[in-house]
């Protein structure tokens, strides 16, 4: 769903439900010189305009983050990172009906992707949850009930299951391959310019905790935070950051060096 261009937003100065403040926009301080633009205070104490708040939260959704936190810099050093509820964002960002629909559909989709494995049945299109993440053979209860016969499909190729099960690699249908695994095997090499000695490393990795496919932006240190499970790990050796840092620092490889290309995708064992 694409959002149509909206007119520039502004707060109603008569709105007594908002706390207006006479200071710069903490989300966009460079563009907050317009004295006529009202700024309101978020629950964390930082000032925003509806435009800057909408743009920031929309950018977070585009990056796969559905939990909103304040990005304002505190004392010139660290981010505030105080959480904002969607209800607060919706009110202070002055979301339009189209924007609310986009935000709510995206939040629901991202939350489902984080906490559940959900996919439509290839036959009846009903959403099916895969509870055993190590088994590609999934039964659709709707089709099974309708047909009065067990109906199973492959989570990977989304065709009716063929062959014995359970299996974690593939079914017996032609062309049933794990596309994410193929990408991991065949991705280009990259370099991390700010990490000493890392001039050749696979450009795409699977998070060692949840299996999410991730890339490094090639800036800063070797560690990244997985957008799905929020666990920090070393892109070079694939160890979790605390374990990696036992034998190295953020800008030098750990004692095990560069981990080879992954030949399997970790399964996320949620607690």
C-alpha positions in Angstrom: 0.0 0.0 0.0 1.4 3.4 -0.9 0.6 6.6 0.9 -0.7 9.5 -1.1 1.0 12.8 -0.6 -0.5 14.6 2.4 -0.6 18.3 3.1 1.9 19.6 5.5 0.8 18.8 9.0 0.5 21.1 11.9 -0.9 21.0 15.4 -4.1 22.8 16.4 -3.0 25.4 18.9 -6.4 25.0 20.7 -5.8 21.3 21.4 -5.6 21.1 25.2 -4.7 17.4 25.1 -1.2 18.2 23.9 1.7 19.8 25.8 3.2 22.5 23.6 6.8 23.6 24.1 8.8 26.5 22.9 12.0 24.8 21.9 13.5 23.0 18.8 12.2 19.8 17.3 14.4 17.1 18.9 13.9 14.7 15.9 14.9 17.3 13.3 16.8 20.1 15.0 18.2 21.4 11.7 14.8 22.1 10.2 13.1 23.4 13.3 13.8 27.1 12.9 10.2 27.9 11.8 8.8 29.7 14.8 5.3 29.3 13.6 5.6 25.5 13.7 4.2 24.2 17.0 6.2 21.6 18.8 4.6 19.1 21.2 6.2 17.1 24.0 6.3 13.3 23.9 6.1 11.2 27.0 9.9 11.0 27.1 10.1 14.8 27.3 11.4 15.5 23.8 9.8 17.9 21.4 8.4 16.9 18.0 6.3 18.1 15.1 3.7 15.9 13.5 5.8 15.8 10.3 9.1 14.8 12.0 7.4 12.2 14.1 5.6 10.7 11.1 8.8 10.5 9.1 10.8 8.9 11.8 8.3 6.3 12.7 7.6 5.5 9.0 11.4 5.0 8.5 11.4 2.6 11.4 8.6 0.5 9.8 10.5 0.5 6.5 13.5 -0.9 8.3 11.4 -3.7 9.9 11.1 -2.1 13.4 7.5 -1.9 14.7 8.4 -0.9 18.3 9.0 2.9 18.3 11.6 4.5 20.5 12.9 8.1 20.7 16.0 8.8 18.7 16.7 12.2 20.3 20.3 12.6 21.4 20.8 13.1 25.1 23.7 15.3 26.3 25.2 15.0 22.8 26.2 11.4 23.4 23.5 8.7 23.5 20.0 8.2 22.1 17.0 8.6 24.4 15.6 5.2 23.4 12.5 5.7 25.6 9.6 3.6 24.1 6.5 5.3 22.6 3.2 3.4 22.3 1.5 3.3 18.9 -1.4 5.2 20.5 0.9 8.1 21.4 2.5 8.1 18.0 -0.8 8.0 16.3 -2.0 11.0 18.2 1.1 13.2 18.1 1.9 12.3 14.5 -1.6 13.3 13.6 -1.9 10.3 11.3 -4.4 10.4 8.5 -6.8 7.5 7.9 -4.6 6.1 5.2 -1.5 6.5 7.4 -3.2 4.7 10.3 -4.2 1.8 8.0 -0.6 1.6 6.7 0.9 1.8 10.2 -1.5 -0.8 11.7 -1.2 -3.3 8.9 2.6 -3.0 8.9 2.9 -3.3 12.6 0.7 -6.4 12.6 2.7 -8.0 9.8 6.0 -7.3 11.4 4.8 -8.6 14.8 3.5 -11.8 13.3 6.8 -12.3 11.5 8.7 -11.9 14.7 6.7 -14.1 17.0 5.1 -16.6 14.5 5.9 -18.5 11.4 2.8 -17.8 9.3 2.1 -18.6 5.6 -1.0 -19.0 3.5 -2.0 -22.6 2.6 -1.4 -22.9 -1.2 -4.8 -24.5 -1.6 -7.4 -22.7 0.5 -5.2 -19.6 1.2 -6.0 -19.8 5.0 -3.0 -18.6 7.1 -1.3 -21.5 8.8 1.2 -21.3 11.6 4.2 -23.5 11.6 5.0 -24.4 15.2 7.8 -26.9 14.6 10.4 -24.7 12.8 12.6 -27.8 12.0 9.8 -29.4 10.0 8.9 -28.2 6.5 5.9 -30.6 6.3 2.8 -28.6 7.5 -0.8 -29.7 7.8 -3.7 -27.4 6.9 -6.5 -28.2 9.2 -9.1 -26.4 7.0 -8.3 -28.5 3.9 -8.0 -31.6 6.0 -11.4 -31.1 7.4 -13.0 -30.2 4.0 -11.4 -33.1 2.1 -11.8 -35.5 5.0 -8.2 -36.5 4.2 -4.9 -35.2 5.6 -3.7 -32.3 3.5 0.0 -31.3 3.9 2.1 -28.8 2.1 5.8 -27.9 2.0 6.6 -24.7 3.8 9.6 -24.1 1.5 8.2 -24.6 -2.0 4.4 -24.1 -1.0 3.4 -27.2 -3.0 1.4 -30.2 -1.7 3.9 -32.3 0.3 5.6 -35.1 -1.6 7.7 -37.8 0.0 8.3 -38.9 3.6 8.3 -36.5 6.5 9.2 -34.8 8.7 12.1 -33.1 7.0 14.0 -29.9 7.5 15.8 -29.6 4.2 13.3 -30.1 1.4 10.4 -32.2 0.1 10.5 -34.4 -3.0 8.9 -31.9 -5.3 11.2 -30.8 -8.2 12.7 -27.4 -7.5 12.2 -27.4 -3.8 15.2 -25.4 -2.6 15.8 -23.0 0.2 16.3 -19.7 -1.6 17.7 -18.0 1.5 20.4 -20.7 1.8 21.2 -20.4 -1.9 21.8 -16.7 -1.3 24.1 -17.4 1.6 26.1 -19.8 -0.4 26.4 -17.6 -3.5 26.5 -14.0 -2.3 29.4 -11.8 -3.2 32.3 -11.0 -0.8 32.5 -7.7 0.9 35.0 -5.8 3.1 34.5 -4.0 6.4 36.8 -1.0 6.0 36.9 0.0 9.6 37.6 -3.5 10.9 41.3 -4.3 10.8 42.2 -7.1 8.4 38.6 -7.9 7.2 38.9 -7.3 3.5 37.0 -10.4 2.4 33.9 -11.6 4.1 30.5 -13.0 2.8 28.2 -10.0 2.2 25.1 -11.7 3.6 24.8 -13.7 6.8 22.0 -15.6 8.6 21.6 -14.4 12.2 23.0 -17.2 14.5 20.0 -16.8 16.8 16.9 -16.7 14.6 18.2 -17.3 11.0 17.1 -13.9 9.7 19.1 -12.9 6.5 21.1 -9.7 7.2 23.7 -7.5 5.6 26.4 -5.2 7.1 26.3 -1.6 5.9 30.1 -1.6 5.8 30.4 1.2 8.3 31.5 1.2 12.0 32.4 -2.0 13.9 32.0 -5.6 13.0 28.9 -6.2 15.2 25.3 -5.8 14.1 21.9 -6.1 15.8 19.5 -8.5 14.1 16.3 -6.6 13.2 14.2 -9.6 13.9 15.3 -11.0 17.3 17.3 -7.9 18.4 20.4 -10.1 19.3 23.8 -8.5 18.6 26.4 -10.7 17.0 29.7 -10.5 15.1 29.2 -10.4 11.3 32.7 -11.7 10.8 32.9 -14.8 13.1 29.1 -15.2 13.7 29.5 -15.5 17.5 27.3 -13.5 19.8 29.0 -10.3 20.7 29.8 -11.1 24.4 31.5 -14.3 23.3 33.4 -12.7 20.4 34.7 -9.8 22.6 36.3 -12.3 24.9 39.2 -12.6 22.4 39.0 -9.4 20.4 37.5 -5.9 20.3 34.9 -4.2 18.1 37.4 -3.3 15.4 39.6 -6.4 15.1 38.5 -10.0 14.2 38.2 -12.5 17.0 40.7 -15.4 17.3 38.7 -17.6 15.0 38.9 -15.2 12.1 36.2 -15.0 9.4 33.6 -17.7 9.6 33.0 -19.5 6.3 29.8 -19.3 4.2 26.9 -20.8 6.1 25.5 -24.1 4.8 22.5 -24.2 7.1 20.1 -21.6 8.5 19.8 -21.5 12.3 16.3 -22.3 13.7 15.0 -19.8 16.2 14.1 -21.5 19.5 11.8 -18.9 21.1 11.4 -19.0 24.8 
